[in-house]
Amino acid sequence: MEDMAAGNHCKVTEFFLAGLSEKSELQLPLFLLFIGFYVFTVVGNLAMITLIGLSSHLHTPMYYFLSSLSFIDFCQSTVVTPKMLVNFITEKNLISYPACMTQLCCFLIFGVAECYTLAAMAYDRYVAICNPLLYNATMSYQIYTSLIFGVYIFGVFCALVHTGFMIKIQFCKLDVINHYFCDLLPLLKLACSNTYINEMLILFFGTLNICVPMLTIITSYIFIIASILRIRSTEGRSKAFSTCSSHILAVSIFFGSLAFMYLQPSSVSSMDQGKVSSVFYTIVVPMLNPLIYSLRNKDVSVALKKIFERKIFM
């Protein structure tokens, strides 16, 4: 700690992460559980990116969005999980101030990017099902690449605004973050200076980044379901529903856990509950996405079989 000239405040150079649980008997089981989750997440998402890259018939906007989602999930999990695992095997999990701000920034980039990627995927399904004849024109190379890059640019913008204002905050000597990674709400609880602007930014960007993607997704699916119900053949209806059900499942888990964390009253008890909900958002969802999209998707299954057949006959 370095004393500052002004006031009783000090410049915090490091934080301690409280972790998910302080019960000693749970540390090893939780370590084994989450290292399993992380390995599955890394393998699943990198396998999905590789499969889409190698299979020419998966070179469509839908699968490019899915590949981008897998990249986001891989990065999001890698930003959070390794530091969390350290907490289970060390007595005090130390994180330097620069590393904490970097983790916060990266976490926000990929969190915001996932919100809008899921919205872009819903819009893609809407065009494919409701306007199939216009699909190639509406989802041209220029449009879907612009959407993918736009998602990351906006994620970086939101993250830099939040992190920039977080750096201006003065922190007290109480330097234990009641969380397993550096997140906005637990960090603000340690602030000594005024946090009004930071709270307003969380409210503004939180509402924007949850409501805009959710409204896009809900509107898209209202039109999709209405269009599916007009399909006369049962087989056609079930095929259309199956292509959308995996996306609906992924969206429900992701936004449900996100809303539970950020739309709760700020109290100590809710922060402890928030840890559990953020496990879904940062660890469980990135692990489940490749599973949801691969097991419920015939195109992915066919591509996987072709890759294996190619390897066997080589």
Solvent accessible surface area in square Angstrom, and as a share of the most:
residue,aa,sasa,rsa
1,M,114,0.51
2,E,99,0.45
3,D,131,0.68
4,M,76,0.34
5,A,117,0.91
6,A,72,0.56
7,G,66,0.63
8,N,150,0.77
9,H,66,0.30
10,C,4,0.02
11,K,110,0.47
12,V,6,0.03
13,T,45,0.26
14,E,59,0.26
15,F,0,0.00
16,F,50,0.21
17,L,5,0.03
18,A,18,0.14
19,G,1,0.01
20,L,34,0.17
21,S,25,0.16
22,E,152,0.68
23,K,122,0.52
24,S,93,0.60
25,E,124,0.56
26,L,70,0.35
27,Q,34,0.15
28,L,113,0.56
29,P,71,0.45
30,L,30,0.15
31,F,38,0.16
32,L,104,0.52
33,L,86,0.43
34,F,7,0.03
35,I,65,0.33
36,G,38,0.36
37,F,47,0.20
38,Y,39,0.15
39,V,87,0.50
40,F,92,0.38
41,T,0,0.00
42,V,33,0.19
43,V,92,0.53
44,G,17,0.16
45,N,0,0.00
46,L,75,0.37
47,A,54,0.42
48,M,6,0.03
49,I,51,0.26
50,T,75,0.44
51,L,13,0.06
52,I,3,0.02
53,G,49,0.47
54,L,96,0.48
55,S,6,0.04
56,S,90,0.58
57,H,78,0.35
58,L,0,0.00
59,H,79,0.35
60,T,54,0.31
61,P,15,0.10
62,M,32,0.14
63,Y,8,0.03
64,Y,71,0.27
65,F,2,0.01
66,L,3,0.01
67,S,21,0.13
68,S,12,0.08
69,L,1,0.01
70,S,3,0.02
71,F,91,0.38
72,I,0,0.00
73,D,0,0.00
74,F,50,0.21
75,C,17,0.10
76,Q,3,0.01
77,S,0,0.00
78,T,53,0.31
79,V,33,0.19
80,V,0,0.00
81,T,0,0.00
82,P,52,0.33
83,K,51,0.22
84,M,0,0.00
85,L,16,0.08
86,V,54,0.31
87,N,17,0.08
88,F,13,0.05
89,I,111,0.56
90,T,61,0.36
91,E,178,0.80
92,K,143,0.60
93,N,4,0.02
94,L,78,0.39
95,I,11,0.06
96,S,51,0.33
97,Y,39,0.15
98,P,90,0.57
99,A,44,0.34
100,C,0,0.00
101,M,11,0.05
102,T,80,0.47
103,Q,15,0.07
104,L,0,0.00
105,C,19,0.12
106,C,39,0.23
107,F,3,0.01
108,L,17,0.09
109,I,28,0.14
110,F,30,0.13
111,G,4,0.04
112,V,12,0.07
113,A,0,0.00
114,E,3,0.01
115,C,5,0.03
116,Y,37,0.14
117,T,3,0.02
118,L,1,0.00
119,A,7,0.06
120,A,7,0.06
121,M,12,0.05
122,A,0,0.00
123,Y,78,0.30
124,D,1,0.00
125,R,28,0.10
126,Y,55,0.21
127,V,3,0.02
128,A,25,0.19
129,I,32,0.16
130,C,36,0.22
131,N,53,0.27
132,P,82,0.51
133,L,178,0.88
134,L,108,0.54
135,Y,35,0.13
136,N,127,0.65
137,A,74,0.58
138,T,40,0.23
139,M,6,0.03
140,S,31,0.20
141,Y,146,0.56
142,Q,126,0.56
143,I,71,0.36
144,Y,23,0.09
145,T,28,0.16
146,S,71,0.46
147,L,63,0.31
148,I,30,0.15
149,F,131,0.55
150,G,33,0.31
151,V,13,0.07
152,Y,42,0.16
153,I,121,0.61
154,F,60,0.25
155,G,0,0.00
156,V,59,0.34
157,F,105,0.44
158,C,1,0.00
159,A,0,0.00
160,L,105,0.52
161,V,32,0.18
162,H,12,0.05
163,T,11,0.07
164,G,32,0.31
165,F,66,0.28
166,M,1,0.00
167,I,94,0.48
168,K,154,0.65
169,I,13,0.06
170,Q,57,0.25
171,F,7,0.03
172,C,40,0.24
173,K,141,0.60
174,L,123,0.61
175,D,14,0.07
176,V,69,0.40
177,I,0,0.00
178,N,45,0.23
179,H,0,0.00
180,Y,0,0.00
181,F,0,0.00
182,C,0,0.00
183,D,1,0.00
184,L,7,0.04
185,L,41,0.20
186,P,2,0.01
187,L,0,0.00
188,L,20,0.10
189,K,91,0.39
190,L,12,0.06
191,A,24,0.18
192,C,42,0.25
193,S,40,0.26
194,N,122,0.63
195,T,20,0.12
196,Y,136,0.52
197,I,98,0.50
198,N,9,0.05
199,E,84,0.38
200,M,80,0.36
201,L,30,0.15
202,I,24,0.12
203,L,111,0.55
204,F,121,0.50
205,F,12,0.05
206,G,24,0.23
207,T,71,0.42
208,L,55,0.27
209,N,11,0.06
210,I,22,0.11
211,C,58,0.35
212,V,65,0.38
213,P,0,0.00
214,M,52,0.23
215,L,114,0.57
216,T,47,0.28
217,I,8,0.04
218,I,83,0.42
219,T,66,0.38
220,S,7,0.05
221,Y,15,0.06
222,I,111,0.56
223,F,108,0.45
224,I,1,0.00
225,I,72,0.36
226,A,41,0.32
227,S,16,0.10
228,I,1,0.00
229,L,113,0.56
230,R,178,0.65
231,I,56,0.28
232,R,230,0.84
233,S,63,0.40
234,T,100,0.58
235,E,144,0.65
236,G,24,0.23
237,R,73,0.26
238,S,64,0.41
239,K,144,0.61
240,A,14,0.11
241,F,83,0.34
242,S,49,0.32
243,T,48,0.28
244,C,1,0.01
245,S,34,0.22
246,S,6,0.04
247,H,4,0.02
248,I,72,0.37
249,L,83,0.41
250,A,2,0.01
251,V,9,0.05
252,S,64,0.41
253,I,45,0.23
254,F,3,0.01
255,F,10,0.04
256,G,44,0.42
257,S,11,0.07
258,L,10,0.05
259,A,30,0.23
260,F,99,0.41
261,M,10,0.04
262,Y,48,0.18
263,L,127,0.63
264,Q,50,0.22
265,P,105,0.66
266,S,93,0.60
267,S,47,0.31
268,V,111,0.64
269,S,70,0.45
270,S,13,0.08
271,M,9,0.04
272,D,67,0.34
273,Q,89,0.40
274,G,0,0.00
275,K,16,0.07
276,V,90,0.52
277,S,8,0.05
278,S,2,0.01
279,V,15,0.09
280,F,91,0.38
281,Y,13,0.05
282,T,0,0.00
283,I,1,0.00
284,V,20,0.11
285,V,2,0.01
286,P,1,0.00
287,M,25,0.11
288,L,44,0.22
289,N,3,0.02
290,P,9,0.05
291,L,66,0.33
292,I,13,0.07
293,Y,5,0.02
294,S,29,0.19
295,L,137,0.68
296,R,124,0.45
297,N,19,0.10
298,K,172,0.73
299,D,66,0.34
300,V,2,0.01
301,S,44,0.29
302,V,67,0.38
303,A,0,0.00
304,L,79,0.39
305,K,131,0.55
306,K,101,0.43
307,I,21,0.11
308,F,121,0.50
309,E,89,0.40
310,R,125,0.46
311,K,132,0.56
312,I,130,0.66
313,F,171,0.71
314,M,175,0.78
